[in-house]
Amino acid sequence: MRYSVRLSYNGSGFCGWQIQPSDPSVQESLQNALSRILGTEISVTGAGRTDTGVNAVNYVAHFDMPEKLTVEPEVLKYKLNAILGREIAIHEVLPVSEDFHARFSATSREYRYLLHRKKDPFMNAFSWYCRYALDLDAMNKAASFLLGTHDFRCFEKTGGNNKTSVCTVHEAGWRTYRPQHSDLLGFPYVDGDYIVFTVRADRFLRNMVRAIVGSLVDVGRGRREPEWIRELVEGGVRSDAGESVPGHALFLTEITY
């Protein structure tokens, strides 16, 4: 019988979701825990890869449980949380149809990138400290050129094995926000100190979001005009775009089916 697993993870100690030969991964951790609980080798399929250090909230995976085994989903959830380290939290284990596929059944994915523009010792673990003055209006104008169906090879890290680099972006934009530690603890706050980039698409390429954010920051700094993003999408290659930003501030936040 097939089950889906909804989980969140802190990616700082992992090479990403996917199993690698010599580095710890979220997929390997979940597979090992399930195999230990169920007493048989279990293979887990995730909704997609995440890069080294990247985090996920409400990530979705699936696995098949042998018919001879009967473990209640709530019991399985409890045991998984007991075995897995603090970096991984299991929210839900549910039976699903046999044709459900965590990756191929997904219709869209959403990522968010957190950025703070003043020194803040409480944000460094999950937000990128960007010291530059940024023009959010210019960055949002530039982000508008990402919308629609395009070939995004200009933002794809070399070495990817995708059959196509065409993606459809449904949403892309920046907004300011107020962090919780400002409200709860009184940490000094000025509007615009903290910003978040949200992008939603049917699929993403390897390193795509981090390269997009790096390019948009170049626009925000005044190093490029917003129309440069349109030029990249229309015919650029990876070396034409901006540098990738650090992965620790990136979150996969939603997968829709």
C-alpha positions in Angstrom: 0.0 0.0 0.0 1.3 3.5 -0.8 1.6 6.2 1.8 2.5 9.9 1.6 4.7 11.6 4.2 4.5 15.3 4.9 7.7 16.6 6.6 9.8 19.6 7.2 13.6 19.7 7.5 16.5 22.0 8.4 18.9 21.5 5.5 22.0 22.8 7.2 23.4 19.3 7.9 22.4 17.7 4.7 23.7 17.6 1.1 20.1 18.1 0.0 17.1 15.8 -0.3 18.6 13.2 -2.7 20.9 10.4 -1.6 24.6 11.0 -2.4 27.4 8.5 -2.2 29.3 10.0 0.8 27.2 12.8 2.3 24.1 12.7 4.6 20.8 13.4 2.9 17.2 13.7 4.0 16.1 10.9 1.7 18.6 8.5 3.2 17.6 9.5 6.8 13.9 8.9 6.1 14.5 5.6 4.2 16.7 4.3 7.0 14.1 5.2 9.7 11.3 3.6 7.8 13.3 0.4 7.1 14.2 0.1 10.7 10.6 0.5 11.9 9.1 -1.8 9.3 11.8 -4.4 9.4 12.3 -4.4 5.6 14.0 -2.3 3.0 11.9 0.8 2.1 12.5 3.1 -0.8 11.3 6.7 -0.5 10.5 9.1 -3.4 10.4 12.8 -2.9 8.7 15.7 -4.6 12.0 16.9 -6.0 15.6 17.7 -5.2 16.8 20.5 -2.9 20.3 21.8 -2.9 22.8 21.4 -0.1 21.8 23.5 2.9 18.3 24.3 1.5 15.4 23.9 3.9 11.8 22.6 3.3 8.5 23.1 5.0 5.6 20.7 4.3 7.8 18.7 1.8 6.0 15.6 0.4 7.4 12.1 -0.2 5.8 8.7 -0.8 6.7 5.0 -0.1 5.2 1.6 -0.6 4.5 -0.5 2.5 4.4 -4.3 1.9 0.9 -5.7 2.2 1.9 -8.1 4.9 2.8 -5.2 7.2 0.1 -3.3 9.2 1.2 -0.2 11.0 -1.2 2.6 11.8 -0.2 5.9 10.2 -0.3 7.8 13.5 1.9 5.1 15.1 4.3 5.3 12.2 4.4 9.1 12.5 5.2 8.8 16.2 8.0 6.3 15.7 9.6 8.3 12.8 9.7 11.4 14.9 11.3 9.4 17.7 14.0 8.0 15.5 14.8 10.9 13.3 17.1 13.7 14.4 15.9 17.1 15.4 16.5 18.4 11.9 13.5 16.5 10.5 9.9 16.7 11.7 7.2 14.4 10.4 3.8 16.1 10.3 1.6 13.5 8.7 1.6 9.9 7.2 -1.4 9.1 5.1 -2.6 6.3 2.8 -2.9 7.4 -0.8 -3.9 5.9 -4.1 -1.5 3.6 -5.8 -1.0 6.0 -8.7 0.0 8.9 -6.4 3.6 10.1 -7.1 5.2 12.7 -4.9 7.1 14.2 -7.8 5.1 13.6 -10.9 1.7 14.2 -9.4 2.7 17.7 -8.3 1.3 20.6 -10.3 3.3 23.5 -8.7 6.0 24.2 -6.2 6.8 27.4 -4.2 10.1 28.6 -2.8 10.8 31.6 -0.6 14.2 33.3 0.0 14.8 35.3 3.1 17.1 38.3 3.1 17.9 40.9 5.9 19.6 44.2 5.3 20.9 45.1 8.8 23.0 43.2 11.2 20.8 40.7 13.1 22.4 37.8 15.1 19.1 36.0 15.3 18.5 35.8 11.6 21.8 34.5 10.3 21.0 30.8 10.4 18.0 31.1 8.0 18.3 34.5 6.2 21.0 36.0 4.1 22.6 39.2 5.4 22.8 41.5 2.4 24.5 44.8 3.3 23.7 46.6 0.1 21.0 49.2 -0.4 18.3 47.6 -2.6 15.6 49.0 -4.9 12.6 46.7 -4.4 10.6 48.4 -7.1 13.3 47.6 -9.6 13.6 44.1 -8.3 9.9 43.5 -8.7 9.9 44.9 -12.2 12.7 42.6 -13.1 10.9 39.6 -11.5 7.9 40.3 -13.7 9.9 39.2 -16.7 10.1 35.7 -15.2 6.4 35.1 -15.4 5.1 32.7 -18.0 6.6 29.8 -19.9 10.3 30.2 -20.8 13.5 28.3 -21.3 15.3 29.1 -18.0 18.7 27.5 -18.9 20.3 30.8 -18.0 19.6 30.1 -14.3 20.4 26.3 -14.4 23.6 25.0 -12.8 25.7 23.0 -15.2 25.6 19.3 -14.8 21.9 19.0 -14.4 20.2 16.0 -16.1 16.8 17.6 -16.9 15.4 16.7 -20.3 14.2 20.2 -20.7 14.9 23.6 -19.1 11.5 25.0 -19.9 9.4 26.0 -16.9 6.2 27.9 -16.3 6.5 30.6 -13.5 3.2 31.6 -12.0 4.4 34.0 -9.4 7.6 35.9 -8.6 8.0 39.0 -6.4 9.5 40.6 -3.3 7.8 42.0 -0.2 8.9 43.3 3.2 8.0 41.5 6.4 8.3 41.9 10.1 10.1 39.0 11.9 8.6 37.4 15.0 11.5 38.2 17.3 10.8 41.9 16.7 7.3 41.5 18.0 7.9 39.0 20.7 11.3 40.2 22.0 11.5 43.8 21.0 14.4 43.5 18.6 14.7 46.9 16.9 12.8 47.0 13.6 12.6 49.4 10.7 10.2 48.7 7.8 12.3 47.3 4.9 15.0 45.7 7.0 13.6 42.2 6.1 12.5 41.1 2.7 11.4 37.8 1.2 11.3 36.6 -2.4 8.5 34.2 -3.4 8.5 32.2 -6.6 6.0 29.6 -7.7 6.3 27.4 -10.8 5.3 24.1 -12.2 8.9 22.9 -11.9 12.4 24.2 -11.0 15.9 23.5 -12.4 19.0 22.8 -10.4 20.1 25.9 -8.5 17.5 28.0 -10.4 16.0 29.9 -7.5 19.4 30.9 -6.0 20.6 32.1 -9.4 17.4 34.1 -9.9 17.7 35.8 -6.5 21.4 36.6 -7.2 20.5 38.2 -10.5 17.6 40.2 -9.0 19.9 41.5 -6.2 22.2 42.8 -9.0 19.3 44.7 -10.3 18.4 46.0 -6.8 21.9 47.2 -6.3 21.7 49.2 -9.5 24.3 47.1 -11.3 21.8 46.1 -14.0 18.6 47.4 -15.3 15.4 45.4 -14.8 15.1 44.6 -18.5 18.3 42.6 -18.2 16.3 39.7 -16.7 14.1 39.7 -19.8 17.3 39.5 -21.9 18.6 36.6 -19.9 15.4 34.7 -20.2 15.1 35.3 -23.9 18.6 34.1 -24.8 21.1 34.0 -22.0 23.3 31.3 -20.6 24.3 30.6 -17.0 27.5 32.6 -17.2 25.5 35.7 -18.2 23.4 35.7 -15.1 24.3 36.7 -11.5 26.0 34.7 -8.9 24.0 32.2 -6.8 23.1 33.3 -3.3 23.7 31.1 -0.3 21.4 28.1 0.2 20.7 28.4 3.9 18.1 31.2 3.4 16.1 29.2 0.8 12.9 27.3 1.7 10.7 25.0 -0.3 7.4 26.1 1.2 4.6 24.5 -0.7 3.8 21.7 -3.1 0.4 21.5 -4.7 -1.3 18.4 -6.2 
